[in-house]
C-alpha cells in the first residue's frame, strides 16, 4: 500500500504535465462552480468534481489503483473522469455567456480568446515530449523497414520471430502474419489485463538474454551480464527453437565468434537484413 501511495502522489505530478489537459479541466470546473448561476447539468458537474478529486488525492487514488488489481498505471484511473465531455461543455457555457456581450464589438471578445489561449498554454506540454515522439517514430520506421525486408525475402514461409524489443514492438503491426516468441506484454505487464497471456520462466529468461544480446557494443555492459549472456548462449538458442522460433534477428554488429556460436547451435543459415543479421531455419 505504501508503494501505491507513493506512486499515486508522484505520478500525479508527472501526469498533469503530460498533455492530458487536466489543468484545463480544473479551470473549467472552477468556472462552472463559481460563474454558472443556473448550474446546468449539476449531476455531471458533481460527479466529475468528486471523481477528479479522488484521482488527485493520493489516498483515494491508491485505492482506485488497488481496485483495478494493480494491472494499470496511475494514468488509467483517470478513465473514470469524463475529461473531454466536461471540458467541451464548460467551454461552451463560457463562450455562450461571454460572446453574447461581445456581439457587434470584436474587441470585447478578444480578452476571452486570449484567456482561452493562456489556459491551453498551462495544460502541460500539449501532447508529450517532441524528442520522445521523434525517437518513437524513428524506431517504428526502423522496425517497419526490417520487417518489410524479412517478409519480402521469405514471403511464403511461416515465420516465428525472435528479435530485439524495438523490432518486436511493431512486428505484427507491420506484418500480421508473423508469429512472435513473446509479445509486448512481456515488458509491459499491464497489457495482461487485456490478453491474460502468461509466460514461463524459460520465456522470461530468453527475453532477458535478448536484451543483453542485442547490444552490439558491450562497452557499457556490466561484466557479469556479459558473462552470463555468453555462458547461456547455446541454452537460450535451444529454448528459442523449442518455442518454435525459426528466425532470430540480432544487430549486425555482434562479434563474429558469437554469430558463429548461434549459427552452430541453431543449425541456421545467416543472411544480412540492413543493420541486422537473420539466423533462419527455412
ROVOKE-674599 format. One line per 8 residues: for each residue x, y, z of N, C-alpha, C. Coordinates in Angstrom, 2 decimals, m for minus. Example, Ala and Ser with C-alpha at 12.3 -4.5 7.8 and 13.67 -1.06 7.14 Angstrom:
13.19 m5.69 7.80 12.30 m4.50 7.80 13.20 m3.30 7.80  12.85 m2.25 7.08 13.67 m1.06 7.14 12.90 0.03 7.87
END
This chain:
0.83 m1.20 0.00 0.00 0.00 0.00 0.86 1.26 0.00  1.97 1.20 0.72 2.89 2.34 0.75 3.40 2.65 m0.65  3.70 1.59 m1.40 4.18 1.77 m2.78 3.12 2.44 m3.64  1.86 2.05 m3.47 0.77 2.64 m4.24 0.59 4.12 m3.89  0.68 4.45 m2.61 0.55 5.85 m2.19 1.65 6.72 m2.78  2.86 6.20 m2.75 3.98 6.94 m3.32 3.82 7.10 m4.82  3.40 6.03 m5.47 3.19 6.07 m6.92 2.11 7.08 m7.28  1.01 7.07 m6.51 m0.10 7.98 m6.80 0.31 9.43 m6.66
1.08 9.75 m5.63 1.49 11.14 m5.41 2.50 11.61 m6.45  3.45 10.74 m6.78 4.48 11.14 m7.75 3.93 11.18 m9.17  3.07 10.22 m9.50 2.57 10.15 m10.88 1.62 11.30 m11.20  0.91 11.83 m10.18 0.06 12.98 m10.44 0.88 14.16 m10.91  2.04 14.36 m10.31 2.91 15.47 m10.69 3.31 15.34 m12.16  3.66 14.13 m12.59 4.03 13.93 m13.99 2.84 13.93 m14.92  1.70 13.41 m14.42 0.52 13.29 m15.28 m0.04 14.64 m15.69  m0.03 15.61 m14.77 m0.63 16.90 m15.09 0.17 17.67 m16.13
1.42 17.22 m16.41 2.20 17.86 m17.46 2.37 17.01 m18.69  1.52 15.98 m18.82 1.70 15.03 m19.92 0.82 15.31 m21.13  0.15 16.46 m21.15 m0.68 16.79 m22.30 m2.09 16.26 m22.20  m2.54 15.84 m21.02 m3.89 15.29 m20.85 m4.92 16.36 m20.51  m4.53 17.59 m20.57 m5.35 18.79 m20.35 m6.14 18.75 m19.04  m5.56 18.13 m18.01 m6.24 18.14 m16.72 m6.27 19.55 m16.13  m5.26 20.35 m16.46 m5.26 21.73 m15.97 m6.46 22.49 m16.53  m6.77 22.28 m17.79 m7.92 22.92 m18.40 m9.21 22.39 m17.79
m9.25 21.11 m17.47 m10.43 20.54 m16.82 m10.69 21.21 m15.47  m9.62 21.39 m14.68 m9.79 22.02 m13.38 m10.24 23.47 m13.52  m9.71 24.17 m14.52 m10.13 25.55 m14.76 m11.61 25.61 m15.13  m12.05 24.67 m15.95 m13.46 24.61 m16.35 m14.35 24.32 m15.15  m13.91 23.41 m14.28 m14.70 23.09 m13.09 m14.84 24.31 m12.17  m13.74 25.05 m12.01 m13.80 26.27 m11.19 m14.79 27.28 m11.78  m14.71 27.48 m13.08 m15.64 28.40 m13.74 m17.08 27.93 m13.56  m17.28 26.64 m13.75 m18.63 26.07 m13.68 m19.24 26.25 m12.28
m18.42 26.02 m11.24 m18.93 26.12 m9.87 m19.21 27.57 m9.46  m18.32 28.49 m9.85 m18.42 29.86 m9.31 m19.05 30.87 m10.27  m19.09 30.55 m11.55 m19.60 31.54 m12.51 m20.95 31.17 m13.09  m21.28 29.90 m13.10 m22.54 29.48 m13.72 m23.64 29.48 m12.66  m24.54 30.42 m12.75 m25.56 30.59 m11.71 m26.59 29.46 m11.74  m26.99 29.05 m12.92 m28.06 28.06 m13.02 m27.57 26.63 m12.76  m26.25 26.42 m12.80 m25.65 25.10 m12.57 m26.32 24.03 m13.43  m26.32 24.26 m14.74 m26.87 23.26 m15.66 m26.05 21.98 m15.58
m26.73 20.86 m15.77 m26.09 19.54 m15.68 m25.35 19.38 m14.35  m26.05 19.70 m13.26 m25.43 19.68 m11.93 m24.89 18.29 m11.57  m25.62 17.23 m11.96 m25.19 15.86 m11.64 m23.84 15.55 m12.30  m23.68 15.98 m13.55 m22.42 15.76 m14.26 m21.29 16.56 m13.60  m21.58 17.79 m13.20 m20.59 18.64 m12.54 m20.14 18.02 m11.21  m21.11 17.55 m10.43 m20.79 16.97 m9.12 m19.98 15.69 m9.27  m20.40 14.82 m10.20 m19.67 13.56 m10.39 m18.24 13.81 m10.85  m18.06 14.71 m11.82 m16.73 14.98 m12.35 m15.82 15.57 m11.28
m16.36 16.46 m10.47 m15.55 17.07 m9.41 m15.09 16.03 m8.40  m16.01 15.17 m7.96 m15.66 14.14 m6.99 m14.67 13.14 m7.59  m14.92 12.72 m8.84 m14.04 11.74 m9.50 m12.63 12.31 m9.69  m12.54 13.57 m10.11 m11.22 14.19 m10.31 m10.49 14.32 m8.98  m11.22 14.69 m7.93 m10.60 14.81 m6.60 m10.07 13.47 m6.13  m10.82 12.40 m6.38 m10.38 11.05 m5.98 m9.12 10.63 m6.73  m8.97 11.10 m7.96 m7.78 10.76 m8.75 m6.57 11.58 m8.32  m6.80 12.76 m7.76 m5.70 13.64 m7.39 m5.19 13.34 m5.98
m6.10 13.14 m5.04 m5.71 12.86 m3.65 m5.02 11.49 m3.60  m3.78 11.40 m3.09 m3.02 10.14 m3.11 m3.74 8.96 m2.47  m4.43 9.19 m1.34 m5.08 8.07 m0.63 m6.17 7.44 m1.48  m7.08 8.26 m2.00 m8.17 7.72 m2.82 m7.64 7.19 m4.15  m6.61 7.85 m4.71 m6.01 7.36 m5.96 m5.39 5.99 m5.76  m4.75 5.78 m4.61 m4.15 4.48 m4.32 m5.20 3.39 m4.23  m6.35 3.69 m3.61 m7.43 2.71 m3.51 m8.01 2.40 m4.89  m8.10 3.41 m5.75 m8.58 3.17 m7.11 m7.62 2.27 m7.87
m6.32 2.50 m7.72 m5.32 1.65 m8.37 m5.40 0.22 m7.83  m5.63 0.10 m6.53 m5.76 m1.23 m5.92 m7.01 m1.92 m6.43  m8.09 m1.16 m6.58 m9.35 m1.71 m7.10 m9.15 m2.26 m8.51  m8.30 m1.61 m9.28 m8.04 m2.07 m10.64 m6.97 m3.17 m10.66  m6.81 m3.85 m9.56 m5.93 m5.03 m9.41 m4.48 m4.76 m9.79  m4.06 m3.48 m9.74 m2.67 m3.09 m9.96 m2.14 m3.48 m11.34  m3.04 m3.83 m12.25 m2.59 m4.09 m13.62 m2.21 m2.80 m14.33  m2.88 m1.71 m13.94 m2.77 m0.48 m14.69 m1.82 0.52 m14.03
m1.30 1.44 m14.84 m0.55 2.56 m14.30 m1.53 3.61 m13.76  m0.96 4.61 m13.08 m1.78 5.65 m12.46 m2.72 6.32 m13.47  m2.22 6.57 m14.68 m2.99 7.32 m15.67 m4.35 6.68 m15.97  m4.43 5.35 m15.80 m5.66 4.66 m16.19 m6.84 4.97 m15.28  m6.58 5.37 m14.04 m7.72 5.65 m13.17 m8.46 6.90 m13.63  m7.82 7.73 m14.45 m8.49 8.92 m14.97 m9.54 8.57 m16.02  m9.64 7.31 m16.39 m10.69 6.91 m17.34 m12.08 7.07 m16.74  m12.17 7.18 m15.40 m13.46 7.36 m14.74 m13.92 8.82 m14.78
m13.03 9.72 m15.21 m13.36 11.15 m15.26 m13.68 11.53 m16.71  m14.89 12.06 m16.98 m15.24 12.45 m18.36 m14.56 13.76 m18.75  m13.25 13.71 m18.92 m12.47 14.93 m19.14 m12.92 15.67 m20.39  m12.99 14.98 m21.52 m13.31 15.64 m22.79 m14.72 16.23 m22.77  m15.71 15.46 m22.30 m17.10 15.92 m22.32 m17.29 17.14 m21.43  m16.75 17.10 m20.23 m16.94 18.21 m19.30 m16.18 19.45 m19.76  m14.96 19.26 m20.27 m14.19 20.41 m20.77 m14.91 21.09 m21.92  m15.40 20.30 m22.86 m16.11 20.86 m24.02 m17.39 21.57 m23.58
m18.13 20.94 m22.66 m19.38 21.54 m22.20 m19.12 22.84 m21.43  m18.11 22.83 m20.56 m17.78 24.02 m19.80 m17.34 25.17 m20.69  m16.51 24.88 m21.69 m16.06 25.92 m22.60 m17.23 26.46 m23.43  m18.17 25.57 m23.75 m19.35 26.02 m24.50 m20.17 27.01 m23.66  m20.37 26.70 m22.38 m21.07 27.62 m21.49 m20.33 28.95 m21.37  m19.01 28.84 m21.26 m18.18 30.04 m21.12 m18.33 30.95 m22.34  m18.20 30.37 m23.53 m18.30 31.16 m24.76 m19.71 31.70 m24.96  m20.72 30.85 m24.67 m22.10 31.29 m24.86 m22.44 32.47 m23.96
m21.89 32.46 m22.74 m22.20 33.54 m21.81 m21.47 34.81 m22.12  m20.24 34.74 m22.63 m19.43 35.93 m22.82 m19.50 36.49 m24.25  m19.77 35.61 m25.21 m19.79 36.11 m26.57 m21.06 36.89 m26.88  m22.10 36.62 m26.09 m23.33 37.40 m26.28 m23.04 38.89 m26.04  m22.27 39.13 m24.99 m21.95 40.51 m24.64 m21.02 41.16 m25.65  m20.31 40.30 m26.43 m19.33 40.84 m27.36 m19.87 41.02 m28.77  m21.15 40.70 m28.98 m21.72 40.82 m30.31 m21.64 42.27 m30.80  m21.15 42.41 m32.01 m21.02 43.73 m32.61 m19.78 44.47 m32.17
m19.02 43.89 m31.26 m17.79 44.55 m30.81 m16.73 43.47 m30.59  m15.92 43.21 m31.61 m14.96 42.11 m31.55 m13.90 42.34 m30.47  m13.66 43.61 m30.11 m12.64 43.90 m29.10 m13.04 43.36 m27.73  m14.35 43.28 m27.47 m14.80 42.74 m26.19 m14.63 41.22 m26.15  m14.58 40.59 m27.32 m14.38 39.14 m27.37 m12.92 38.75 m27.37  m12.04 39.72 m27.64 m10.61 39.43 m27.69 m10.06 38.93 m26.34  m10.40 39.55 m25.20 m9.90 39.04 m23.92 m10.30 37.59 m23.65  m11.51 37.23 m24.10 m11.96 35.84 m23.92 m11.06 34.89 m24.70
m10.75 35.25 m25.94 m9.88 34.42 m26.76 m8.49 34.29 m26.14  m7.95 35.40 m25.67 m6.63 35.37 m25.04 m6.64 34.51 m23.77  m7.73 34.59 m23.02 m7.84 33.79 m21.80 m7.85 32.30 m22.13  m8.54 31.91 m23.19 m8.56 30.51 m23.61 m7.17 30.05 m24.06  m6.48 30.90 m24.79 m5.13 30.55 m25.24 m4.19 30.39 m24.06  m4.31 31.28 m23.06 m3.47 31.16 m21.88 m3.77 29.88 m21.12  m5.03 29.50 m21.05 m5.40 28.26 m20.38 m4.76 27.06 m21.07  m4.76 27.08 m22.41 m4.15 25.98 m23.16 m2.65 25.90 m22.91
m1.99 27.05 m22.75 m0.55 27.06 m22.51 m0.19 26.45 m21.17  m1.12 26.48 m20.22 m0.87 25.90 m18.90 m1.27 24.43 m18.82  m1.69 23.88 m19.94 m2.14 22.48 m19.95 m1.00 21.55 m20.33  m0.01 21.43 m19.48 1.09 20.51 m19.75 1.85 20.91 m20.98  2.37 19.89 m21.68 3.14 20.16 m22.89 2.35 19.84 m24.14  1.02 19.74 m23.97 0.10 19.58 m25.10 0.43 18.35 m25.95  0.74 17.24 m25.30 0.87 16.01 m26.08 2.15 15.25 m25.89  2.99 15.60 m24.96 4.18 14.81 m24.72 5.43 15.43 m25.30
6.55 14.83 m24.99 7.84 15.35 m25.39 8.09 15.15 m26.88  8.47 16.21 m27.58 8.70 16.13 m29.02 9.84 15.18 m29.36  10.90 15.23 m28.57 12.03 14.35 m28.84 11.65 12.89 m28.65  10.84 12.61 m27.61 10.41 11.24 m27.36 9.56 10.73 m28.52  8.67 11.59 m29.04 7.84 11.17 m30.17 8.68 10.94 m31.41  9.68 11.79 m31.63 10.55 11.62 m32.79 11.33 10.32 m32.69  11.79 10.00 m31.47 12.53 8.76 m31.27 11.63 7.55 m31.50  10.39 7.63 m31.02 9.44 6.54 m31.22 9.15 6.33 m32.70
8.96 7.42 m33.43 8.69 7.32 m34.87 9.88 6.72 m35.60  11.10 7.07 m35.18 12.30 6.51 m35.81 12.39 5.01 m35.56  12.09 4.58 m34.34 12.09 3.15 m34.02 11.03 2.41 m34.83  9.87 3.03 m34.97 8.79 2.40 m35.73 9.18 2.27 m37.20  9.77 3.31 m37.77 10.20 3.26 m39.16 11.26 2.17 m39.36  12.20 2.06 m38.41 13.23 1.04 m38.50 12.62 m0.36 m38.46  11.67 m0.56 m37.54 11.02 m1.86 m37.42 10.26 m2.21 m38.70  9.53 m1.25 m39.25 8.78 m1.49 m40.48 9.73 m1.86 m41.63
10.86 m1.17 m41.70 11.81 m1.44 m42.78 12.39 m2.85 m42.66  12.79 m3.23 m41.45 13.38 m4.56 m41.24 12.36 m5.65 m41.48  11.16 m5.49 m40.92 10.11 m6.49 m41.10 9.71 m6.59 m42.56  9.72 m5.44 m43.26 9.40 m5.46 m44.69 10.40 m6.29 m45.48  11.69 m6.13 m45.18 12.71 m6.94 m45.86 12.57 m8.41 m45.50  12.26 m8.68 m44.25 12.08 m10.06 m43.80 10.91 m10.72 m44.52  9.78 m10.02 m44.59 8.58 m10.57 m45.23 8.76 m10.73 m46.73  9.49 m9.80 m47.33 9.70 m9.88 m48.78 10.63 m11.03 m49.14
11.67 m11.25 m48.35 12.64 m12.29 m48.65 12.07 m13.69 m48.43  11.23 m13.83 m47.40 10.63 m15.14 m47.11 9.12 m15.01 m47.10  8.59 m14.62 m48.24 7.16 m14.30 m48.37 6.26 m15.52 m48.19  6.79 m16.71 m48.43 5.95 m17.91 m48.36 6.21 m18.74 m47.10  7.03 m18.25 m46.22 7.38 m19.00 m45.02 6.51 m18.58 m43.84  6.26 m19.55 m42.97 5.57 m19.27 m41.71 6.64 m18.86 m40.69  6.74 m17.58 m40.44 7.84 m17.04 m39.65 7.44 m16.88 m38.19  8.26 m17.46 m37.31 8.14 m17.21 m35.87 9.40 m16.45 m35.47
9.22 m15.21 m35.10 10.33 m14.27 m34.96 10.75 m14.06 m33.51  12.06 m14.05 m33.30 12.64 m13.59 m32.05 13.61 m12.47 m32.41  13.39 m11.28 m31.87 14.16 m10.11 m32.27 14.26 m9.14 m31.09  15.09 m8.10 m31.23 15.15 m7.07 m30.18 13.79 m6.44 m29.93  13.62 m5.92 m28.74 12.34 m5.35 m28.33 11.84 m4.28 m29.29  12.74 m3.42 m29.78 12.32 m2.32 m30.65 11.78 m2.82 m31.99  12.11 m4.07 m32.35 11.55 m4.67 m33.57 10.23 m5.36 m33.25  10.21 m6.13 m32.16 9.00 m6.87 m31.79 7.84 m5.94 m31.47
8.13 m4.72 m31.00 7.07 m3.76 m30.67 6.13 m3.54 m31.85  6.68 m3.52 m33.06 5.88 m3.16 m34.24 5.84 m4.27 m35.29  6.36 m5.46 m34.96 6.49 m6.53 m35.96 5.14 m6.94 m36.52  4.19 m7.24 m35.66 2.88 m7.69 m36.15 2.04 m6.53 m36.70  2.35 m5.34 m36.28 1.70 m4.17 m36.88 2.15 m4.01 m38.32  3.43 m4.31 m38.56 3.97 m4.21 m39.92 3.55 m5.38 m40.80  3.45 m6.58 m40.20 3.06 m7.77 m40.95 2.32 m8.71 m40.01  1.01 m8.78 m40.15 0.18 m9.55 m39.24 0.37 m11.05 m39.32
1.02 m11.54 m40.37 1.18 m12.99 m40.48 2.33 m13.51 m39.64  3.17 m12.62 m39.13 4.29 m13.06 m38.29 3.79 m13.62 m36.97  4.47 m14.65 m36.48 4.25 m15.13 m35.12 5.46 m14.71 m34.29  5.22 m14.46 m33.01 6.29 m13.98 m32.14 6.51 m14.96 m30.99  7.78 m15.05 m30.56 8.09 m15.90 m29.42 7.40 m15.37 m28.17  7.29 m14.06 m28.04 6.55 m13.40 m26.97 6.22 m11.99 m27.45  5.23 m11.39 m26.83 4.77 m10.08 m27.29 5.10 m8.97 m26.33  4.46 m7.82 m26.54 4.74 m6.61 m25.74 4.41 m6.80 m24.27
3.46 m7.71 m23.97 3.09 m7.87 m22.57 4.21 m8.51 m21.76  5.30 m8.94 m22.44 6.46 m9.42 m21.70 7.13 m8.26 m20.96  7.24 m7.09 m21.61 7.89 m5.94 m20.95 6.87 m4.87 m20.54  5.60 m5.03 m20.93 4.53 m4.16 m20.44 3.48 m5.04 m19.76  3.73 m5.47 m18.52 2.85 m6.45 m17.86 1.39 m6.01 m17.75  1.13 m4.69 m17.72 m0.25 m4.24 m17.56 m1.12 m4.67 m18.75  m0.51 m4.99 m19.90 m1.29 m5.46 m21.04 m1.94 m6.80 m20.76  m1.44 m7.53 m19.77 m2.05 m8.81 m19.42 m3.48 m8.64 m18.93
m3.83 m7.43 m18.51 m5.19 m7.18 m18.09 m6.16 m7.35 m19.26  m5.65 m7.22 m20.49 m6.48 m7.43 m21.67 m6.28 m8.83 m22.26  m5.04 m9.28 m22.34 m4.73 m10.52 m23.05 m4.70 m11.74 m22.13  m4.31 m11.55 m20.87 m4.19 m12.64 m19.91 m3.20 m13.70 m20.38  m2.23 m13.31 m21.18 m1.16 m14.24 m21.56 m0.17 m14.35 m20.41  0.37 m15.54 m20.25 1.40 m15.73 m19.24 2.59 m16.42 m19.88  3.75 m16.19 m19.31 4.98 m16.80 m19.82 5.67 m17.55 m18.68  6.30 m18.66 m19.04 7.02 m19.40 m18.02 8.41 m18.81 m17.84
9.16 m19.39 m16.91 10.48 m18.87 m16.60 11.44 m18.91 m17.77  11.30 m19.92 m18.64 12.19 m20.03 m19.80 12.00 m18.84 m20.74  10.75 m18.47 m20.98 10.48 m17.34 m21.87 11.01 m16.04 m21.27  10.86 m15.87 m19.97 11.35 m14.66 m19.32 12.88 m14.59 m19.36  13.53 m15.75 m19.17 15.00 m15.79 m19.27 15.45 m15.47 m20.69  14.69 m15.96 m21.68 15.04 m15.70 m23.07 14.91 m14.22 m23.39  13.87 m13.58 m22.86 13.68 m12.14 m23.07 14.85 m11.35 m22.47  15.28 m11.74 m21.28 16.41 m11.07 m20.64 17.68 m11.29 m21.44
17.86 m12.51 m21.94 19.04 m12.81 m22.74 19.06 m11.97 m24.02  17.89 m11.80 m24.64 17.81 m10.98 m25.85 18.16 m9.52 m25.54  17.75 m9.03 m24.38 18.07 m7.66 m24.00 19.57 m7.46 m23.91  20.29 m8.50 m23.50 21.75 m8.42 m23.45 22.34 m8.61 m24.85  21.84 m9.62 m25.57 22.44 m10.00 m26.85 22.30 m8.92 m27.92  21.24 m8.11 m27.83 21.01 m7.11 m28.88 21.97 m5.93 m28.77  22.73 m5.87 m27.70 23.69 m4.79 m27.55 24.94 m5.10 m28.39  25.02 m4.46 m29.54 26.15 m4.74 m30.43 27.47 m4.31 m29.80
27.44 m3.26 m28.98 28.64 m2.80 m28.31 28.49 m3.02 m26.81  29.45 m3.67 m26.20 29.37 m4.02 m24.79 30.25 m3.12 m23.93  30.57 m1.96 m24.41 31.45 m1.07 m23.66 30.87 m0.73 m22.29  29.56 m0.47 m22.26 28.92 m0.10 m21.00 28.14 m1.26 m20.40  28.32 m2.45 m20.90 27.58 m3.60 m20.38 28.30 m4.18 m19.17  27.58 m4.39 m18.06 28.22 m4.97 m16.87 28.88 m6.30 m17.20  30.05 m6.52 m16.65 30.81 m7.73 m16.96 30.04 m8.99 m16.59  29.32 m8.96 m15.46 28.55 m10.13 m15.03 27.46 m10.48 m16.05
26.78 m9.46 m16.59 25.73 m9.69 m17.58 26.33 m10.26 m18.86  27.47 m9.71 m19.26 28.14 m10.19 m20.47 28.52 m11.66 m20.34  29.08 m12.02 m19.19 29.50 m13.40 m18.97 28.30 m14.34 m18.99  27.23 m13.95 m18.32 26.03 m14.81 m18.29 25.42 m14.95 m19.67  25.41 m13.86 m20.44 24.87 m13.92 m21.79 25.64 m14.90 m22.66  26.97 m14.86 m22.58 27.80 m15.75 m23.39 27.74 m17.19 m22.88  27.71 m17.37 m21.55 27.69 m18.71 m20.98 26.40 m19.46 m21.29  25.30 m18.73 m21.41 24.00 m19.37 m21.63 23.55 m19.29 m23.09
24.44 m18.89 m23.99 24.07 m18.68 m25.39 23.42 m19.91 m26.01  24.10 m21.04 m25.95 23.55 m22.26 m26.57 22.23 m22.67 m25.93  22.16 m22.54 m24.62 20.93 m22.91 m23.90 19.75 m22.06 m24.35  19.95 m20.75 m24.48 18.86 m19.86 m24.86 18.46 m20.05 m26.31  19.43 m20.32 m27.18 19.10 m20.61 m28.58 18.27 m21.88 m28.67  18.63 m22.89 m27.89 17.87 m24.14 m27.86 16.45 m23.90 m27.36  16.31 m23.05 m26.33 14.98 m22.70 m25.82 14.15 m22.01 m26.88  14.78 m21.10 m27.62 14.05 m20.39 m28.67 13.53 m21.35 m29.74
14.36 m22.30 m30.14 13.94 m23.27 m31.15 12.80 m24.14 m30.62  12.88 m24.54 m29.36 11.81 m25.32 m28.74 10.49 m24.55 m28.73  10.57 m23.23 m28.62 9.36 m22.39 m28.62 8.83 m22.15 m30.03  9.51 m22.70 m31.03 9.04 m22.56 m32.41 9.71 m21.49 m33.22  10.70 m20.81 m32.64 11.39 m19.73 m33.35 12.18 m20.31 m34.52  11.95 m19.76 m35.71 12.72 m20.16 m36.89 13.43 m18.98 m37.54  13.34 m17.81 m36.88 14.06 m16.63 m37.36 14.52 m15.81 m36.16  15.82 m15.75 m35.97 16.42 m14.97 m34.88 17.11 m13.77 m35.49
16.73 m12.59 m35.02 17.23 m11.34 m35.58 18.07 m10.62 m34.53  19.30 m10.27 m34.90 20.19 m9.53 m34.00 20.92 m8.44 m34.78  21.40 m7.41 m34.09 22.16 m6.36 m34.79 23.36 m6.95 m35.51  23.68 m6.39 m36.67 24.78 m6.92 m37.48 26.14 m6.71 m36.81  26.20 m5.89 m35.78 27.47 m5.61 m35.14 27.88 m6.58 m34.06  27.15 m7.69 m33.88 27.55 m8.64 m32.84 28.89 m9.28 m33.22  29.70 m9.66 m32.24 31.02 m10.25 m32.54 30.90 m11.51 m33.40  31.89 m11.74 m34.24 31.85 m12.87 m35.16 31.81 m14.21 m34.45
32.52 m14.34 m33.31 32.51 m15.62 m32.59 31.13 m15.91 m32.00  30.43 m14.86 m31.58 29.07 m15.04 m31.08 28.13 m15.45 m32.20  28.29 m14.83 m33.37 27.49 m15.18 m34.53 27.71 m16.64 m34.93  28.96 m17.08 m34.90 29.27 m18.46 m35.26 28.67 m19.44 m34.26  28.70 m19.11 m32.99 28.13 m19.98 m31.98 26.61 m20.11 m32.15  25.94 m18.99 m32.45 24.49 m19.03 m32.67 24.17 m19.85 m33.90  24.93 m19.63 m34.97 24.70 m20.37 m36.22 24.84 m21.87 m35.99  25.85 m22.26 m35.24 26.10 m23.68 m34.98 25.03 m24.26 m34.05
24.70 m23.55 m32.98 23.73 m24.05 m32.01 22.33 m24.17 m32.61  22.01 m23.26 m33.51 20.67 m23.23 m34.10 20.60 m24.06 m35.36  21.78 m24.31 m35.98 21.80 m25.00 m37.27 21.15 m24.16 m38.34  21.44 m22.86 m38.29 20.72 m21.91 m39.13 21.58 m21.35 m40.25  20.89 m20.79 m41.25 21.55 m20.02 m42.29 21.59 m18.55 m41.84  22.60 m17.83 m42.27 22.77 m16.44 m41.85 22.68 m15.52 m43.05  21.84 m14.50 m42.94 21.72 m13.50 m44.01 21.61 m12.12 m43.37  22.10 m11.13 m44.10 22.08 m9.76 m43.60 20.83 m9.04 m44.09
20.16 m8.33 m43.16 19.00 m7.52 m43.49 19.25 m6.10 m43.00  19.83 m5.27 m43.83 20.15 m3.91 m43.42 21.16 m3.90 m42.28  20.77 m3.34 m41.16 21.64 m3.26 m39.99 21.48 m4.46 m39.07  20.80 m5.50 m39.56 20.56 m6.69 m38.75 21.04 m7.94 m39.49  21.24 m8.99 m38.71 21.60 m10.28 m39.29 20.53 m11.28 m38.85  20.04 m12.09 m39.80 18.96 m13.02 m39.54 19.51 m14.46 m39.56  19.23 m15.20 m38.49 19.54 m16.62 m38.40 18.24 m17.37 m38.66  18.16 m18.09 m39.77 16.88 m18.69 m40.18 16.98 m20.20 m40.31
15.82 m20.84 m40.14 15.71 m22.30 m40.29 14.80 m22.65 m41.46  14.68 m21.76 m42.44 13.80 m22.02 m43.58 14.47 m22.95 m44.58
END
